[in-house]
């Protein structure tokens, strides 16, 4: 193992922690508060933010969509530039936080912000970002990644913006009390797949990362089993912290990582508006079955250490257990809501993958367009 690991995001975890932003944001910085559809005004979060920013000069920008679009975010970029914004406060789930990272980076760039996603230009500077998490799922509140959609062309790409990583993140489990069941399920599935992408590869004897990943998977599994009894502080706190730890960089440090499920799943979201987490559940079992030989040792390890299967368990049994976990949550592992024929739907995804340069995916770059086509033929019905 050789790696450099740093996570500069300060975490304020627990009930009542939104008030801490009063000291966390400099009063000499003009703040842009970014949020989504307005649910924060119904659950009391907006009022808490307003009170905490009483001594600050601030503006607000609302309307960031699930799977945030460049078209919407560019409106906020224009505000950030014209109003000389010095700090961006993202109040929402992964989409709002991802969008805020784009805003912070694009506002410091002279060209089209999309250049930062197509890698025409690197992110060299960004307005400082802070986050108040309202939906645990992506871990975006303490990493440098963001996923942005260009609605005009149905493109969904990943932005890596180290300067835009949140300076702090407030994780108050109380804000989850009013979340719909679907969003909680999505958060659980999203965190689960994040861990799997960094764990189900091949052995490299990284004991700390493996054991920590298995601990997170076992925690998420228990939370899934307790979903019917989720209305309690313990359940909410454990999901919020598990989702954060799933993608803050620690379990992936120094180990091979996959991410093919995400890259293929992104196309489902961009093309058909599939919830991000549900696109992952659709692809994941089919991809694991396609790559079973390369992933066999880690799948068997997961079967023993996460699902408690017998020492002689097979990789096939582990994949069945993963799929059963999704089904237990009521989340489908196949997709049928396309308007074209199945053959056309598969071909559209393959074309998009090629267009985005996703022609050698996975920890060993073994998922070529032909392999992806086999995965899609299994995942799409």
N, C-alpha and C positions, 0 to 999 in steps of 0.2 A: 504494500500500500504506500502510495505517495500522493499527498494531496495538501492543499492549503484550504483551511476552513475558517471562515469568519462570519458571524451573524451580528451585525451592528444594531439590529432592531431591538429597542427596549420594549418589553412586554409589561403592560399593566393588566393583571388578570384578577378578575373577581367582581363581585357586586359593588356598584357605586363608583367604579373606577373612571367613568367618563369625566368626572370632575377634575381628574389629574391633568387634562389637556391645558388647563389654565396656566400651569407652570411649564408644560412641555413645549408650548409654542411661544416663541419670542413676541412680545407685544409690539415691537417695531416692524413686524412683518405683516403686510396686508394679506389676509387669508381668503382663499376661495374654498368654500364648503361644497363638495360634490356629492350628490346622492342620486337615487334612482326615481322610482315612481311615486314617492310620497308616503310610503308606509311608515317612515320614521316620524311623520307628524301625527300618526295615529297611535303609535306605541310609546310615546313619551320621549324617544331618543332626541328628536329635534329640539324639544324644550330644554333638555339637559345640555345639549351642545350650545344652544343660545345662551344659557346661563353661564356656562364655562368660558364663553368668548366675550363676556360682558366688557372686558377691558381691551378687546382687540377691535381693529377695523376689519370687517369681513363682508364678503359678497357670497352669493350662493348660485350654484348651477345644478338644476335638476333634470331628470329625463334620461339618465344613462340606462340603457336597456340591458336585460340579460343578454350575454354575448355582445358586448358593447361595440358599436360601429364607429368607424372613422368619421363618417358623415356627422354624427351627433357630437363626437368628441372634438372635432375641429372647431365647433362653435365655442366650446369652452377654451380651446387654445387661443382663439382670437380675443376672448375676454382676458385671459391671463396675460397676454402681451399688451393689450391696450390699457389695462388697469394696473400694470406693474405689480402683479401678484408675487408675493415673496414666500408663500407657504400654501400648500394644497392639503386640505383635510378631507379624506375620503370617508364617507359614512355609509356603509353598506356591506354587501357581500363581495365575492371575488370579482364580479363584473365591474362594480364601481371602483374597487381598488385597482384592478387592471387598467381601467379607463383613466384613472387619475395618474397612473404611471406614464401612460401615453401623453396625457396633457402636459405633465411636468417636463417630459423630455422634448416634446414637439414645440413647446413654448420657448425653448432655448435653442431651437434650430431654425435657420433662415429659410430652409426649403419646405417641401411637402413632408409632413410627418410620416407619411407612408414609406418614405425612403428608409426610415429607421427599421421598418419591418422587413423590407425587401433587401436589406443590407447594402443599399447604395451608400449609406453613411452610418457611421457608428454613433452611439449615444455618448457624447463627451461631457455633457453638462445637463442638469435638470433642476427644476424648482424642488425644494425639499417637500417631502410628503409625510403625512401622518395618517393613521387609519383608525377608525372605530368600526370594529367588525360586528355585523348584525346577522350574518349567516355563515356558520362554519362549514367549510368545504374545501376550498382551493389552497389554503395556506398562503395566499397572495400577500397577506398582511405582514409577513416577515420573510419575503424572498424578493428577488429582483426581476421575476418573470411576469409577463402579461400576454394575454391572447386577445387580439383585436380582429374584428371582421370588417371587410370593405364591402358594404352592402351592394354597391353598384356592380361588382364583379363576382360576388359570392366567394370571395377569398377570405380565409381565416388563417392568420399567421402569428408566430410567436415573437415577442419583443423581449430581449434581454437588456435590461437597463440598470446597471449597478448604481449609477448616481440617483436613480429614482426609487431605490429600495426604501420602504418607510423608515423614518427615524424612530418612530414608536408605533405601537399598536395597542389599542384598548380592547381587551377581551372580557366583556361582562356577560356571563351566561343568561342573565335576566332578560336580555333583549331577544332571546330565542322563544320566549313564552308565547308570542303571538304568531310565530311562523307557521305556515300551512304544512300539513303532513308531507306533501310532495317535496317541498324544499328541504325538509329534514332528511327525507329518504335520499334525495339527491346528494346532500352533503355527506351522508354516511358512505354512499357508493363512491363518490369522488375521492374521499380520503382513502378508502380501501384500495382503489386502483392506483392511487399515487404511491402507496407503499409497495404494491405488487410490481409496479414498473421498475422500482429500484432493488427489488428483492428476488423476483423470479427470473434469474438469468443463469449464471453458472457459478460454482463455488470458487471463492478466492481466499477462503479461510479468514474472512473479516468477522471475527467473533462478536465484536461490539455492535457493528452495524446489523449483522444477522439477528442477534438476540433482541436488539432494540426494535427492529422491524417486526419480528415475530410477536413481541410484546404489544406493539401497536395493533397488529392484525387481530390478536386475541381480544384486545380491548374493544375494537370495532365489532368483532363477532358477537361479543356479549351485549353491546349496545343494540345490535340488530335483533338479538334474541329477546331483549327487554323493550323493544319498540312500543309494544302495546301499553307499557307502563312508563312511558317516557316523561310524563308531566311531573318531574321533580328536579330539584337543584343538582343532585348528583349526576343524573343522566345528562343533563344539559352541559354541565361543566366538563364532564369526561369527553363528550363529543367535541366540544370546542377546543379542548387542549389536544386531543388526538389528531384532529384535522390540521391543527397548526404544526404539530411535530412531524406529521407525515410528509411535509414539503418545506421544511426550513433548511434543507441542505445537509443535515447531519447523517441520516441513514444512507444517503447516497455518496458520502465522502469516501473516495478511494475505491469504490466498487463499480463494476459495469452496470449500466442502466439501459433499459429497453426503450420506452416511450412510443413504440409503434402503435399501440392501442390508441394513444392520444392523437397521434398524427392522422390516423385513418378516421377516428371518431370526429375530429374537427371538421372533416369534409361533410359528415352527416348534418352537423349543426349549421354549417354555412349553406348547404344546399336545401335542406328540408326543415330547418328550425328545430331539430331534435335537441332536447335538453342535454347539456354537456355530459352530465353524469350518465344519463341513459344511453347516450351514444357509446360510452365506454363499456357499459354492461352488454351492449349488443355485440361489440367487436371482441371483447376480452376472451370468452371461452373458445370461440372459433380460432382466434389467434394462438392461444395456448395449445390447442389440439394440432394446429398446423406446425408449431415449433416444438412439439413434445420431446423429440429426441435431444435437441440441444438444451432443453430446460429440465430434463428428466430428474437430475440429481436434486435440484432446488425444489421441484414440485414434490418429490418424495419427502424431502426435509420439511416442507410446509405441511404436508399431510400429517406427519408425525407430531410436529411441534405446535401447530396451530389448531388443526382439527382433531388431534388426538386419535388418529387412525393407527392401526397396528404397525409395528416396526417393519413389516413386510408389505406395507401399502404400496400401491403403484401410482405412478404419475397420473394415470387415467382416473383413478379414484379421487385424487386431489382435485382435478379439473371438474369432475362431477360434483364434488363438494362445494367448489367455488360457485358453480352455476346454480346449485341448490340454494346457496346463500342469497344470490340475487332473487331467485324465485320466491324464497321465504319473505323477502321484503316487498314482493309484488312488482318487481322490476323485470321487464322482458329482456331476453337475451337474443331476440331476433327482431328484424325490422320488416314491416310490410306497408308502411304508410308512404309509399312513393307513387307518383302519378304515372310513371312510365312502366314499361315492362321490366321484369327483373333484370334481364340482360342489359337493357338500356341503363337502368339504375347503377348496375355494377360498372358499366363502361364509363359513366359520367364521373364516378368516384376515381376510377383509375386515371382518367384524363386529368382530373384536378391534382392528383398526387404527382403525376409527371410534370404538370405545369409548375408545381411548387418545389420541384427538385427532390421529392420524396421517393426516390427510386432505389434506396438501399437502407431500409429501416431496421431497427432492432439493435440489440447489443453487439451483434456480429455483422451487421449490415446485410443480413441474409434475406430480408424480405424485399424482394424485387417486385415490380409490377405484376409479374406472373403469379408469384406467391400471394400477393395482396388480393389478386383476383380469386384465388382459391378460398381465401379467408372470407371474402365478401360473398361468394356463392354459398358459403355455409351460414353466414350471418343474416343474409337477406332472403326472405321467403316469398 
